Amino acid sequence: MQDSYGDGWNDGYLEVFLNGTLIRKFSGTGLGSIETFEVCNNDNLRLKYTSGQYEEENTYQIFNDAWDVIFSDGPYPKTGNVFSKSTNCNNPAQAGKHPCIALDLETGVSKMGQNEGAETSGINPNCGAYQEGDIWYATTIPPSGNMAFDIKQQGENNVGYAIWQGADCGLLQKIACGQTSVDTIVTLIDIPAGQKVYTQVWGANGENVTYDLKWTDSGRINLENSELPVIYIQTNGQDIPYDGRLDARMNIRYKGEEIYDGPIGIKIRGASSAGYPQQPYSIETRDSTGANKDVSILRMPEENDWILLSNFNDRSLARNTLPHYFFTQMGNYSPATRHCEVMIDSAYKGIYVLTEKIKRDKNRVDISKLNPDDIEGDELTGGYILQQNLRGDGDSFQSNYSPIDHPGLDVHFLYEYPDALTITPPQKTYIAAFIDSLETQLYSDDFRDPTHGYRKYLDVLSFIDYFIVNEVARNADGFKKSIFYHKDRNSKDNKLKAGPVWDFDWAWKNLGICYLYDNFEGAGWAHLNNDCPTDNNSSGWYIRMLQDSTFANELQCTYRMYRQSILDTTYIFQYLDSIQHLVSKPQLRHFERWRILGFSGPAPEIGGIATNYEAELDTLKSWIATRLQWLDNNMPGNCTISSQSEIDVFNTTGIQCFPNPSTGKIQFKGRLRQSQESMLNIYESTGKLIDQMPIKQEQFILNYNTQSSGLYFYTITTKSAVQHSGKFLIVDSN
């Protein structure tokens, strides 16, 4: 007896009559249960079923002593008297026709089989085009608790398979299912050693098939000599929860040296990614009393909130780290990342990306701290972090505007900092009113006005950088969820900034989800995501901003600047090559653990899938080159170089750096906030300091000349701090 939901039959029950007398009444419990009763030759067996609630969940089978199915029904079992027959209790059993008489299959042994003439078990897995004719195999789970299953069809007909596990052969739970035209490799992790795993095999659509199948012991892995940092998490065998945190301990070792050892709180994180076999985790570092403790990990600044990002949806191991690298090189904060290998209670979990959690901190999103009593004046104006993402009750506010291209769609902003539990009513009112003022100007007739339009509220540079990173990646999530914004106090910076960037495992791919992503020509605008079926609506702000020719021109100039530096394919491919070198040996363990090479991940990719890691990176490089070529030809706006230009597309303060872009001559002018000895510092895109010019007066004009084209950064510093920073582009005059 089975219940697909796991709460039993909900008042449904089956009565068994023998020679007209009721002998037992049965009802499924939990996910299912198994019961036995005795009959003799020529006894009359009658079954009567009475329905309860949720009948779509209920199924059952009656077997004889040879495990022949003599009756089965469900879901939606028929009611009343459903079966009546004389019995026979001396039946020969055919090995392999039921899990309780399954054929033995040892780990490491390849087994060839065929299903022609196979009798049905009556256990319908409801997948893989099952139409009976199934054979069962039983394999003992090795001490490692880690196994990999491989099945190959011989001939044209597809082979269906289901994998079941449980302590009782008559009461199993399905854990995987498919057919060879779709998926042929399954990895099982942390399953109870010594128990059995059962493999059910059949011909899809009732066909006769021949096949090879094999279970491999993935084994326990020694990481003492790993080229990557290794994170050991000890839970003492406890399940890591999604809600709440489990007290655990974390030890980090790198090249034989202990980097960290201490208590942590750990939980599963993410939305859809929480269901991946390689789950992502949120970690808090703590002291011995359980309080949060700021620590520096792998040279990342001290903090107590960390994320372990899963790579189950990213065979390249680079899709999530590359955008952070870009956004940082553009002069913005983006979470630092470190590739690492993870062990949980001696079970190998593969390569993860350890990264900083996005939060307010002087070393992360550097905005003012907002206390509960900051409810008026300048203190009320910041800092805030907002997010657009899937929402719950009371954790967000709704915009008063719909996207300009999709009237009627609702748009929401989540309280990230302060979070929904700590933000006060005055703070909620302020930040909602600020967003409303921004959108009011954005959708007004004079939205293009540089003083009174949307630029009064919105930091153009950060929004351009955010747009470029997410469009280069054609990130399906980049404009609808995992979108972050932040705003400081008005006395420090009164504009809303975009970023940091986050969540790119659905990016850098051709996806069969919508016309924006399902082509091989690099085409499609991710910011038009509201055109697609979506689980969260985009604000559509970029659609309106691109109607401002000045914004479009600034976007074009910025994109051109980056294409000559950090978005040059030589630069990008060098980064990917560095990742390949970094994980050259660990990736072998990772893909032994997770047999995902050659197959689409949770994101439904289209086209051929590389079957080895080197080819996967080559595929990614080819995708990037194709995408950049399309963007080169389709990026909005115009960028003209003129010595008379008064547009500084990269500067958002009163300090001017123009013309920018330039063919070689740059003038800096402005007024410092206070009169003190300052310095103008010029850097190459690599970060190398190449020139310094003293600023001796509060109001200044400085000229800089170079003939070397490329991207440059500059800062204006005092003895104590950086007062201003920016970037400029020198282009070839030819």
WOZI-V362433 format. One record per run of one state. SS is the DSSP state (H for helix, E for strand, C for the rest). FROM is the first residue (numbers start at 1). TO is the last residue. If there is no record, write none. Layout:
ss=<SS SS>
from=<FROM FROM>
to=<TO TO>
//
This chain:
ss=<C E C E C E C E C E C H E C E C E C H C E C E C E C E C E C E C E C E H C E C E C E C E C H C E C E C E C E C E C H C E C E C E C E C H C E C E C E C H C H C E C H C E C E C E C H C H C H C H C H C E C H C E C E C E C E C E C E C E C E C E C E C>
from=<1 2 4 13 19 21 27 32 33 44 51 55 58 64 69 75 80 87 99 102 103 105 111 115 135 141 147 155 159 169 171 180 185 189 196 204 207 210 218 229 235 246 255 257 269 272 276 281 287 292 293 295 298 300 304 305 310 319 330 337 345 347 357 360 361 365 366 377 382 384 389 396 399 412 418 425 443 454 457 458 459 460 473 483 488 496 499 511 512 526 532 541 546 549 564 569 583 586 594 605 606 613 635 648 649 656 659 660 661 662 663 665 672 678 685 689 696 699 706 710 718 722 731>
to=<1 3 12 18 20 26 31 32 43 50 54 57 63 68 74 79 86 98 101 102 104 110 114 134 140 146 154 158 168 170 179 184 188 195 203 206 209 217 228 234 245 254 256 268 271 275 280 286 291 292 294 297 299 303 304 309 318 329 336 344 346 356 359 360 364 365 376 381 383 388 395 398 411 417 424 442 453 456 457 458 459 472 482 487 495 498 510 511 525 531 540 545 548 563 568 582 585 593 604 605 612 634 647 648 655 658 659 660 661 662 664 671 677 684 688 695 698 705 709 717 721 730 734>
//
